[in-house]
Amino acid sequence: VFDRVFSTEATQEQVYGEVTSLVQSAMDGYRVCILSYGQSGSGKTFTMAGSGTADSANRGIIPRAFTDIIRQAQHMKRTGWDEILIYASVVELYNEELRDLLEGQASNNGNGNTSISIASTPTGAKNK
């Protein structure tokens, strides 16, 4: 069961329109997860990251969400909020390897992304 499946003709703006309420929920203090799932070559990376410049219509969910979050945080600052903390994780699970896509070049596995080990325990999965 899927919440929504998009055709190949769907624009990045249409896809982002489906998740804007989740971005607002994050700003309201809720934990949010957006998952892109599918076979290789199905457009997951393009959907999440997009391509092009910062003002491009091809920006994906991640840059659009960060733009909206920063814009809203700046508005909150102007209206009297003293402190705003934003925590974000962007990870990729590929070939049973979990990678931190925000870590950059620090201690990486050769592709610019840090591997995160996952250990399975009787009580569930835990990061190592």
LOZA-713864 format. One record per atom (N, C-alpha, C, O, CB): y, z, x negated; residue in three letters. Coordinates in steps of 0.05 Angstrom, whole numbers, padded with zeros to 5 digits, always signed. Atoms other than C-alpha are relative to their C-alpha. Glycine has a CB too. Layout:
YZXALA ...
END
This chain:
-00024+00000-00017VAL +00000+00000+00000VAL +00025+00000-00018VAL +00027+00016-00036VAL +00000+00024+00019VAL -00024+00002+00015PHE +00068-00020-00027PHE +00024+00006+00018PHE +00023+00001+00042PHE +00003-00029-00013PHE -00024-00004-00015ASP +00137+00001-00006ASP +00014-00027+00004ASP +00025-00032+00026ASP +00019+00019-00015ASP -00013+00026-00002ARG +00163-00069-00020ARG -00011-00018-00021ARG -00015-00010-00044ARG +00031+00003-00002ARG +00008+00021+00019VAL +00140-00133-00053VAL +00022-00022+00003VAL +00029-00030+00025VAL -00029-00012+00006VAL -00021+00020+00000PHE +00193-00185-00073PHE -00012-00027-00007PHE -00031-00029-00023PHE +00022+00007-00019PHE +00009+00027+00007SER +00184-00260-00076SER +00013-00007-00027SER +00030+00007-00037SER +00009-00020+00022SER -00011+00010+00025THR +00199-00299-00139THR +00028-00009+00002THR +00042-00012-00018THR -00018-00022-00012THR -00027+00008-00004GLU +00264-00321-00108GLU +00020+00023+00003GLU +00044+00019+00005GLU +00002-00017+00025GLU -00017-00023-00003ALA +00291-00250-00101ALA +00018+00003-00024ALA +00010-00001-00047ALA -00017+00026+00004ALA -00019-00005+00021THR +00353-00234-00141THR -00002+00028-00011THR -00013+00046+00003THR +00029-00007+00009THR -00001-00027+00011GLN +00363-00174-00186GLN +00016+00018+00018GLN +00009+00041+00021GLN +00012-00001-00029GLN -00017-00016-00019GLU +00417-00151-00138GLU -00016+00009+00024GLU -00013+00031+00033GLU +00025-00016+00008GLU +00017-00007-00023GLN +00368-00153-00080GLN -00020+00022-00007GLN -00024+00041+00008GLN -00015-00024+00011GLN +00020-00020+00009VAL +00316-00114-00119VAL +00014+00027-00004VAL +00004+00048+00005VAL -00014-00008-00027VAL -00015-00025+00005TYR +00368-00062-00141TYR +00009+00013+00027TYR +00009+00037+00029TYR +00024-00005-00018TYR -00008-00010-00026GLY +00391-00056-00069GLY -00022+00018+00013GLY -00015+00035+00029GLY +00006-00022+00018GLY +00022-00016-00011GLU +00322-00027-00052GLU -00001+00028-00013GLU -00013+00046-00001GLU -00026-00014-00005GLU +00003-00026+00013VAL +00329+00030-00102VAL +00026+00016-00003VAL +00027+00037-00015VAL -00011-00004-00028VAL -00026-00015+00003THR +00403+00050-00097THR -00001+00027+00013THR +00012+00046+00003THR +00022-00017+00013THR +00002-00026-00012SER +00384+00107-00051SER -00014+00020-00019SER -00008+00044-00018SER -00015-00001+00027SER +00013-00017+00020LEU +00339+00134-00107LEU +00020+00009-00021LEU +00019+00032-00031LEU -00024-00014-00012LEU -00021-00006+00020VAL +00397+00131-00156VAL +00018+00022+00012VAL +00025+00041-00002VAL +00017-00025-00008VAL -00016-00021-00013GLN +00439+00171-00106GLN -00015+00026+00002GLN -00003+00047-00002GLN +00009-00009+00028GLN +00016-00024+00000SER +00382+00221-00098SER +00000+00014-00027SER +00002+00038-00028SER -00028-00006+00009SER -00001-00012+00027ALA +00382+00231-00173ALA +00027+00014-00004ALA +00028+00036-00016ALA -00004-00022-00022ALA -00026-00012+00003MET +00457+00245-00171MET +00003+00025+00018MET +00019+00042+00013MET +00022-00020+00008MET +00000-00024-00017ASP +00444+00295-00115ASP -00017+00022-00011ASP -00020+00043+00002ASP -00010-00008+00028ASP +00016-00021+00013GLY +00398+00333-00162GLY -00030-00002+00003GLY -00044+00016-00006GLY +00009+00026+00011GLY +00029+00003-00003TYR +00330+00307-00143TYR -00012-00015-00024TYR +00002-00032-00037TYR -00007-00015+00025TYR +00014+00015+00021ARG +00279+00282-00194ARG -00009-00026+00013ARG -00020-00026+00035ARG -00024+00016-00012ARG +00006+00026-00011VAL +00268+00208-00185VAL -00017-00016-00020VAL -00013-00013-00045VAL +00026-00016+00007VAL +00016+00018+00018CYS +00216+00159-00213CYS -00001-00028+00013CYS -00007-00030+00037CYS -00028+00011-00004CYS +00003+00027-00009ILE +00219+00084-00206ILE -00021-00013-00017ILE -00019-00014-00042ILE +00028-00016-00002ILE +00024+00011+00014LEU +00154+00049-00225LEU -00001-00030+00006LEU +00001-00038+00029LEU -00025+00014+00009LEU +00005+00029-00003SER +00144-00025-00237SER -00029-00005-00010SER -00036+00002-00032SER +00021-00017-00017SER +00028+00004+00006TYR +00071-00045-00235TYR -00008-00028+00006TYR +00001-00041+00025TYR -00017+00020+00017TYR +00010+00027-00005GLY +00035-00111-00241GLY -00014-00010-00025GLY -00013+00002-00046GLY +00022-00018+00008GLY +00014+00012+00023GLN -00005-00157-00285GLN +00019-00011-00020GLN +00043-00015-00014GLN -00019-00022+00010GLN -00017+00012+00021SER +00021-00186-00350SER +00013-00025+00010SER +00000-00042+00023SER -00017-00005-00025SER -00014+00024-00007GLY +00074-00238-00339GLY +00011+00000+00028GLY +00021-00021+00038GLY -00017-00023-00004GLY -00009+00000-00028SER +00091-00216-00268SER +00029+00007+00003SER +00040+00006+00026SER -00017+00020+00015SER -00028-00005-00002GLY +00163-00197-00284GLY +00009+00029-00001GLY +00032+00035+00006GLY +00010-00012+00024GLY -00006-00029+00000LYS +00161-00121-00293LYS +00024+00006-00019LYS +00042+00019-00012LYS -00024+00016-00009LYS -00022-00005+00019THR +00205-00121-00356THR +00026-00012+00009THR +00047+00000+00006THR -00008-00010-00028THR -00024+00013-00010PHE +00254-00170-00327PHE +00012+00016+00023PHE +00036+00020+00025PHE -00006-00029+00009PHE -00010-00016-00023THR +00259-00129-00263THR +00013+00026-00009THR +00034+00033+00001THR -00024+00007+00019THR -00010-00026+00009MET +00270-00063-00300MET +00024-00004-00020MET +00044+00010-00017MET -00022+00016-00014MET -00021+00003+00021ALA +00313-00087-00360ALA +00018-00023+00006ALA +00042-00022+00000ALA -00013-00003-00027ALA -00016+00023-00005GLY +00337-00155-00339GLY +00005-00016-00026GLY -00009-00012-00046GLY +00026+00008+00012GLY -00008+00015+00023SER +00370-00203-00387SER +00029-00007+00003SER +00040-00005+00025SER -00017-00025-00004SER -00028+00008-00001GLY +00439-00227-00404GLY +00019+00023-00008GLY +00011+00043-00018GLY +00007-00009+00028GLY -00020-00019+00009THR +00504-00190-00416THR +00004+00022+00021THR -00008+00021+00043THR +00027-00015-00004THR -00004-00023-00018ALA +00529-00126-00384ALA +00011-00008+00027ALA +00006+00007+00047ALA +00019+00019-00013ALA -00011+00008-00026ASP +00565-00164-00329ASP -00016-00023+00013ASP -00007-00036+00032ASP +00029-00009-00004ASP +00017+00021-00009SER +00508-00213-00318SER -00013+00006+00027SER -00019+00030+00032SER -00021-00007-00020SER +00014-00003-00025ALA +00476-00223-00250ALA -00030+00006-00005ALA -00044+00014+00013ALA +00002-00025+00018ALA +00028-00004+00008ASN +00409-00217-00288ASN -00005+00028-00010ASN -00027+00034-00020ASN -00008-00020-00020ASN +00005-00028+00008ARG +00419-00143-00305ARG -00022+00012+00018ARG -00023+00007+00042ARG +00026+00017+00002ARG +00022-00011-00015GLY +00357-00104-00285GLY +00007+00027+00012GLY +00030+00036+00012GLY -00024+00003-00018GLY -00004-00026-00013ILE +00347-00038-00249ILE +00011+00021-00019ILE +00029+00036-00011ILE -00027+00010+00011ILE -00009-00021+00018ILE +00357+00006-00311ILE +00030-00002-00007ILE +00044+00017-00003ILE -00017-00002-00026ILE -00028+00001+00006PRO +00425-00020-00333PRO +00018+00003+00025PRO +00040+00015+00023PRO +00007-00026-00014PRO -00016-00004-00025ARG +00450-00023-00261ARG +00000+00030+00008ARG +00021+00040+00015ARG -00012-00016+00023ARG +00002-00029-00007ALA +00426+00049-00248ALA +00018+00016-00019ALA +00033+00033-00010ALA -00029+00010-00001ALA -00016-00015+00019PHE +00458+00075-00312PHE +00030-00005+00005PHE +00046+00014+00003PHE -00007-00008-00029PHE -00029+00006-00006THR +00524+00040-00295THR +00009+00016+00024THR +00030+00028+00024THR +00003-00031+00005THR -00007-00015-00024ASP +00524+00071-00225ASP +00001+00030-00006ASP +00019+00044+00004ASP -00020-00005+00022ASP +00000-00029+00006ILE +00506+00140-00252ILE +00024+00008-00017ILE +00037+00028-00011ILE -00026+00008-00015ILE -00023-00006+00017ILE +00560+00139-00306ILE +00026-00002+00017ILE +00043+00015+00014ILE +00002-00019-00024ILE -00023+00003-00017ARG +00611+00113-00256ARG +00004+00024+00019ARG +00026+00034+00022ARG -00002-00027+00016ARG -00001-00023-00018GLN +00594+00168-00207GLN +00006+00026-00015GLN +00021+00043-00005GLN -00026+00003+00016GLN -00006-00024+00017ALA +00595+00221-00262ALA +00029+00001-00008ALA +00042+00022-00007ALA -00018+00001-00025ALA -00028+00001+00007GLN +00664+00198-00283GLN +00018+00008+00024GLN +00038+00021+00021GLN +00008-00028-00010GLN -00014-00007-00025HIS +00688+00203-00211HIS -00002+00030+00005HIS +00018+00043+00012HIS -00011-00015+00024HIS +00004-00029-00004MET +00659+00274-00206MET +00017+00016-00019MET +00029+00036-00012MET -00030+00007-00003MET -00017-00014+00020LYS +00695+00294-00270LYS +00029+00000+00009LYS +00043+00020+00007LYS -00002-00014-00028LYS -00028+00002-00009ARG +00761+00268-00242ARG +00006+00018+00024ARG +00029+00026+00029ARG +00007-00029+00007ARG -00004-00016-00024THR +00750+00308-00178THR -00006+00030-00004THR -00009+00044+00015THR -00016-00011+00022THR +00001-00029+00005GLY +00741+00375-00213GLY -00026+00011-00010GLY -00028+00035-00016GLY +00006+00013+00024GLY +00025-00011+00011TRP +00669+00381-00237TRP +00005+00006-00029TRP +00016-00010-00044TRP -00023-00021+00003TRP -00004-00009+00028ASP +00670+00420-00302ASP -00021-00013-00019ASP -00014-00022-00040ASP -00001+00030-00002ASP +00021+00009+00018GLU +00603+00399-00330GLU -00020-00016+00016GLU -00028-00008+00038GLU -00014+00024-00014GLU +00020+00017-00012ILE +00555+00344-00313ILE -00021-00007-00021ILE -00015-00018-00042ILE +00012-00027+00012ILE +00022+00006+00018LEU +00487+00339-00347LEU -00017-00022+00012LEU -00025-00020+00035LEU -00016+00026-00006LEU +00017+00022-00009ILE +00447+00275-00342ILE -00024-00001-00019ILE -00020-00004-00043ILE +00016-00027+00001ILE +00024+00003+00015TYR +00375+00272-00365TYR -00014-00025+00010TYR -00017-00030+00034TYR -00019+00025+00002TYR +00014+00025-00008ALA +00337+00206-00366ALA -00023-00005-00019ALA -00021+00001-00043ALA +00020-00024+00000ALA +00023+00009+00016SER +00270+00181-00391SER -00006-00029+00008SER -00005-00036+00032SER -00025+00018+00004SER +00009+00027-00005VAL +00250+00109-00397VAL -00025-00004-00017VAL -00024-00005-00042VAL +00022-00022-00007VAL +00025+00003+00014VAL +00177+00100-00415VAL -00015-00025+00009VAL -00010-00035+00031VAL -00018+00025+00004VAL +00017+00023-00006GLU +00128+00043-00417GLU -00029+00007-00006GLU -00035+00019-00027GLU +00009-00025-00016GLU +00028-00003+00005LEU +00053+00047-00409LEU -00011-00028-00003LEU -00012-00044+00016LEU -00014+00015+00024LEU +00011+00026+00006TYR +00021-00013-00442TYR -00025+00002-00017TYR -00025+00016-00038TYR +00022-00017-00015TYR +00026-00002+00014ASN -00051-00021-00464ASN -00007+00029-00006ASN -00015+00036-00028ASN +00001-00016-00026ASN +00007-00028+00002GLU -00063+00053-00452GLU +00017+00016-00021GLU +00008+00037-00030GLU -00029+00003-00006GLU -00018-00013+00018GLU -00005+00071-00498GLU +00027+00005+00014GLU +00039-00013+00024GLU +00005-00017-00026GLU -00025-00008-00013LEU +00055+00109-00471LEU +00022-00001-00022LEU +00019+00012-00043LEU -00001+00028+00013LEU -00021+00003+00019ARG +00120+00091-00507ARG +00027+00009+00012ARG +00034+00003+00035ARG +00003-00029-00010ARG -00027-00009-00008ASP +00189+00124-00504ASP +00019-00023-00007ASP +00024-00028-00031ASP +00008+00027-00014ASP -00017+00023+00005LEU +00237+00065-00497LEU +00028+00007-00008LEU +00044-00010-00016LEU +00001-00018+00024LEU -00027-00009+00007LEU +00299+00107-00509LEU +00001+00011-00029LEU +00022+00016-00040LEU +00010+00021+00019LEU +00002-00013+00026GLU +00275+00135-00576GLU +00010-00018-00022GLU +00019-00008-00043GLU -00028+00008-00006GLU -00011+00018+00020GLY +00294+00072-00615GLY -00018-00001-00025GLY -00042-00004-00023GLY +00027+00008-00008GLY +00014+00005+00025GLN +00275+00067-00688GLN -00012+00025-00013GLN -00027+00024-00033GLN +00019-00012-00020GLN +00010-00025+00012ALA +00258+00140-00702ALA -00030+00002+00003ALA -00041+00000+00025ALA +00013+00025+00013ALA +00029-00005+00001SER +00185+00152-00722SER -00015-00017+00020SER -00027-00007+00039SER -00005+00029+00006SER +00012+00017-00020ASN +00159+00091-00686ASN -00026-00013-00010ASN -00035-00008-00032ASN +00019-00022+00007ASN +00026+00012+00005ASN +00095+00051-00683ASN +00003-00029-00010ASN -00016-00045-00007ASN -00017+00001+00025ASN -00004+00026+00011GLY +00124-00012-00715GLY +00014-00019+00019GLY +00023-00040+00011GLY -00026-00011-00007GLY -00013+00018-00019ASN +00153-00043-00651ASN +00027+00012+00009ASN +00039+00001+00027ASN -00018-00005+00024ASN -00025-00011-00007GLY +00215+00001-00648GLY -00001+00022+00021GLY +00019+00033+00029GLY +00018-00021+00009GLY +00003-00020-00021ASN +00187+00048-00596ASN -00019+00022-00009ASN -00040+00017-00022ASN -00011-00012+00026ASN +00017-00023+00008THR +00158+00118-00607THR -00023+00003+00019THR -00020+00003+00043THR +00017+00025+00000THR +00024-00005-00017SER +00087+00129-00583SER +00000+00029+00008SER +00008+00047-00006SER -00026-00007-00016SER +00003-00027-00011ILE +00075+00189-00540ILE -00030+00004+00006ILE -00042-00012+00021ILE +00017+00005+00026ILE +00028-00005-00005SER +00005+00218-00542SER -00004+00015+00026SER +00011+00034+00032SER -00013+00015-00024SER +00007-00013-00025ILE -00026+00239-00476ILE -00028+00012-00004ILE -00047-00002-00011ILE +00001-00019+00025ILE +00026-00013+00002ALA -00083+00289-00476ALA -00009+00007+00028ALA +00007+00018+00044ALA +00001+00025-00018ALA +00011-00006-00026SER -00127+00296-00415SER -00013+00028-00002SER -00030+00032-00019SER -00020-00022+00010SER +00012-00027-00001THR -00145+00368-00398THR -00012+00005+00027THR -00007-00010+00046THR +00022+00022-00007THR +00011-00006-00026PRO -00184+00400-00342PRO +00021+00005+00022PRO +00015+00001+00046PRO -00018+00024-00002PRO -00021-00006-00020THR -00118+00419-00308THR +00019-00024+00003THR +00038-00022+00019THR +00016+00024-00008THR -00017+00023-00003GLY -00086+00350-00316GLY +00009-00010-00027GLY +00001+00000-00048GLY +00024+00007+00017GLY -00010+00013+00025ALA -00050+00307-00368ALA +00024+00015-00010ALA +00040+00025+00005ALA +00007-00029+00005ALA -00023-00014+00013LYS -00002+00338-00418LYS +00009-00016-00023LYS -00008-00029-00037LYS -00007+00028-00008LYS -00010+00013+00024ASN +00043+00308-00470ASN -00008+00016-00025ASN -00009+00040-00024ASN +00031-00003+00001ASN +00006-00012+00026LYS +00025+00322-00543LYS +00025-00002-00017LYS +00025+00007-00040LYS -00024-00013-00014LYS 
END
